[in-house]
Amino acid sequence: MTKPNPDSNLKEQDYEKWVKGQSTEALDLELFLLEIHRTGLRYSDPKLEEEKEAQRLKKMRKEMLAKIKVMKPKKRAEAYKLMQGTLDEERADGPVWLTKRAEVSARISAVQLELQARRIQELAKDEAASALAGTQKLPRTTPAVAARRAVVRRNATLRTFQICEVLDDKEIGLPPQKEWDSFREGEDPWATAYRQGGKKIRRRIRVIISKDKKV
């Protein structure tokens, strides 16, 4: 079951645990959102971010001073020292936007590694199942297969669903698979099969595209 990402409150180890508990589709979406976030951080204006950081620390100090003001005189001196220590630590940690950029990059790496591990595992399972059933054959290169492989290789850096969309744009049909008959004549057959076909069909599509990248 997919749970919503608890976001920035997660420490690195907790985030890696969260990643392992998600579906592949949820991780594809998470990766997409993280990449958008990283792009936004990459093009942040350093001056503007410094001003925001200064305002944040100023607000924090103001809130702390308000709390210290209502304390008993004996506790004020100790609380003031604690406040100064907290503010010094915040400054030593560096600007929040830089820390956030590093955190987002680390999360992208964690998601990419998990997705890569799962796809390798799925490919190995599919090949083992084919060998066991005695159905493993040398690939035949028909014009349709050659066209599909060319498109996949040209777009190898895209995610699986995006490659499906490109194949549909190029009007390259689904390869023969009995389970795909219901998608074959429809609009955008690759994308529809990947989106609506269930876990087994999505896995087959990922295996086909993964193999095409290597041919």
VMD Tcl script that draws the C-alpha trace (Angstrom):
set ca {
  {0.00 0.00 0.00}
  {1.35 3.43 -0.94}
  {1.56 5.98 1.85}
  {1.98 9.75 1.32}
  {5.53 11.04 1.60}
  {6.02 12.54 5.11}
  {8.26 15.08 3.33}
  {11.15 17.02 4.84}
  {10.68 15.82 8.43}
  {12.21 12.47 7.45}
  {15.88 11.88 8.18}
  {17.98 10.20 5.46}
  {17.68 6.65 6.88}
  {13.91 7.04 7.43}
  {13.49 8.33 3.88}
  {15.35 5.31 2.47}
  {12.99 3.06 4.48}
  {9.99 4.99 3.13}
  {11.30 4.54 -0.44}
  {11.54 0.75 -0.05}
  {7.90 0.58 1.08}
  {6.47 2.33 -2.01}
  {5.17 0.95 -5.30}
  {7.21 1.51 -8.46}
  {4.53 3.87 -9.79}
  {4.68 5.96 -6.58}
  {8.47 6.18 -6.88}
  {8.24 7.28 -10.53}
  {5.98 10.13 -9.39}
  {8.24 10.94 -6.42}
  {11.26 11.14 -8.73}
  {9.39 13.44 -11.12}
  {8.40 15.82 -8.27}
  {11.91 15.80 -6.78}
  {13.45 16.69 -10.15}
  {11.06 19.64 -10.48}
  {11.99 20.73 -6.94}
  {15.72 20.44 -7.69}
  {15.33 22.53 -10.86}
  {13.59 25.25 -8.84}
  {16.37 25.24 -6.23}
  {19.08 25.22 -8.89}
  {17.79 28.45 -10.38}
  {17.18 30.20 -7.06}
  {18.56 33.72 -6.74}
  {21.31 33.56 -4.03}
  {20.71 37.20 -2.96}
  {16.99 36.63 -2.59}
  {17.61 33.40 -0.68}
  {20.06 35.19 1.66}
  {17.40 37.82 2.38}
  {14.85 35.11 3.12}
  {17.34 33.38 5.42}
  {18.03 36.64 7.30}
  {14.27 37.23 7.68}
  {13.77 33.68 8.95}
  {16.46 34.07 11.63}
  {15.12 37.49 12.56}
  {11.60 36.05 13.00}
  {12.97 33.14 15.03}
  {14.86 35.54 17.33}
  {11.78 37.73 17.75}
  {9.61 34.74 18.73}
  {12.24 33.50 21.21}
  {12.62 36.95 22.78}
  {8.84 37.16 23.21}
  {8.89 33.89 25.16}
  {11.91 34.98 27.24}
  {10.18 38.26 28.11}
  {7.41 36.51 30.05}
  {9.83 34.29 32.00}
  {10.90 34.90 35.57}
  {14.06 37.04 35.85}
  {16.17 34.11 37.12}
  {15.43 32.01 34.06}
  {15.83 34.80 31.50}
  {19.66 34.81 31.43}
  {19.82 31.03 30.86}
  {17.08 31.16 28.21}
  {18.87 34.03 26.44}
  {22.09 31.98 26.28}
  {20.16 29.03 24.85}
  {18.59 31.32 22.26}
  {22.00 32.62 21.17}
  {23.32 29.06 20.94}
  {20.36 27.98 18.78}
  {20.78 30.96 16.44}
  {24.54 30.32 16.16}
  {23.86 26.68 15.24}
  {21.37 27.76 12.59}
  {23.96 30.10 11.07}
  {26.68 27.43 11.24}
  {24.45 24.95 9.36}
  {24.46 27.29 6.39}
  {21.55 28.69 4.35}
  {18.42 26.57 4.39}
  {18.15 26.59 0.58}
  {21.64 25.07 0.20}
  {20.84 22.39 2.78}
  {17.56 21.73 0.99}
  {19.33 21.41 -2.37}
  {21.71 18.78 -0.94}
  {18.79 16.94 0.68}
  {16.77 16.85 -2.56}
  {19.80 15.55 -4.51}
  {20.32 12.80 -1.92}
  {16.65 11.81 -2.18}
  {16.80 11.68 -5.98}
  {19.79 9.31 -5.69}
  {17.92 7.10 -3.18}
  {14.84 6.82 -5.44}
  {16.91 6.21 -8.60}
  {18.91 3.44 -6.91}
  {15.75 1.71 -5.69}
  {14.07 1.94 -9.11}
  {17.19 0.61 -10.83}
  {17.43 -2.32 -8.38}
  {13.76 -3.19 -8.92}
  {14.03 -3.08 -12.71}
  {17.11 -5.31 -12.70}
  {15.24 -7.72 -10.42}
  {12.16 -7.70 -12.66}
  {14.29 -8.30 -15.77}
  {16.04 -11.24 -14.08}
  {12.68 -12.72 -13.00}
  {11.22 -12.41 -16.47}
  {14.26 -14.01 -18.12}
  {14.30 -16.83 -15.55}
  {10.60 -17.50 -16.13}
  {11.12 -17.60 -19.91}
  {14.06 -20.01 -19.56}
  {12.07 -22.25 -17.22}
  {9.14 -22.40 -19.63}
  {11.50 -23.20 -22.50}
  {10.27 -20.21 -24.47}
  {13.51 -18.25 -24.68}
  {14.28 -17.57 -28.33}
  {16.74 -15.53 -30.27}
  {15.19 -12.12 -30.99}
  {13.86 -11.71 -34.53}
  {14.36 -8.28 -36.01}
  {11.33 -7.26 -38.05}
  {10.93 -3.69 -39.42}
  {8.49 -2.92 -36.57}
  {10.92 -4.22 -33.93}
  {13.84 -2.30 -35.50}
  {11.78 0.92 -35.54}
  {10.78 0.43 -31.90}
  {14.36 -0.24 -30.80}
  {15.62 2.83 -32.64}
  {13.05 5.04 -30.87}
  {13.85 3.50 -27.47}
  {17.62 3.96 -27.92}
  {17.19 7.60 -28.99}
  {15.09 8.27 -25.88}
  {16.95 6.00 -23.44}
  {17.22 8.69 -20.74}
  {13.43 9.09 -20.47}
  {11.31 7.19 -17.97}
  {9.38 4.13 -19.18}
  {6.00 5.88 -19.38}
  {7.51 8.77 -21.35}
  {9.06 6.30 -23.83}
  {5.59 4.74 -24.21}
  {4.23 8.18 -25.12}
  {6.98 8.66 -27.73}
  {6.23 5.22 -29.25}
  {2.56 6.23 -29.52}
  {3.52 9.57 -31.13}
  {5.55 7.63 -33.72}
  {2.56 5.28 -34.26}
  {4.63 2.18 -33.43}
  {2.23 -0.56 -32.37}
  {2.42 -2.94 -29.42}
  {4.30 -6.18 -30.14}
  {2.27 -9.44 -30.27}
  {0.99 -10.31 -26.79}
  {-2.37 -12.01 -26.26}
  {-3.06 -10.06 -23.05}
  {-2.71 -6.74 -24.91}
  {-5.51 -7.27 -27.47}
  {-7.83 -4.91 -25.59}
  {-5.29 -2.05 -25.93}
  {-4.07 -2.68 -29.48}
  {-6.78 -0.83 -31.39}
  {-7.25 1.95 -28.86}
  {-5.79 5.44 -28.77}
  {-2.20 5.67 -27.46}
  {-1.90 1.86 -27.01}
  {1.54 1.86 -25.31}
  {0.65 4.55 -22.77}
  {-2.83 3.09 -22.15}
  {-1.47 -0.44 -21.66}
  {1.19 0.85 -19.24}
  {-1.27 3.00 -17.32}
  {-4.28 0.66 -17.21}
  {-2.86 -2.82 -17.80}
  {-2.00 -3.75 -14.26}
  {1.27 -4.80 -12.64}
  {2.01 -7.78 -14.96}
  {1.64 -5.78 -18.19}
  {3.62 -2.82 -16.84}
  {6.42 -5.20 -15.93}
  {6.41 -6.71 -19.43}
  {6.57 -3.28 -21.03}
  {9.50 -2.28 -18.76}
  {11.33 -5.51 -19.69}
  {10.79 -4.93 -23.45}
  {12.04 -1.34 -23.24}
  {14.97 -2.31 -21.01}
  {16.05 -4.98 -23.52}
  {15.63 -2.59 -26.47}
  {17.99 -0.11 -24.80}
  {20.73 -2.76 -24.73}
  {20.36 -4.14 -28.28}
}
mol new
graphics top color blue
foreach p $ca { graphics top sphere $p radius 0.5 }
foreach p [lrange $ca 0 end-1] q [lrange $ca 1 end] { graphics top cylinder $p $q radius 0.2 }
display resetview
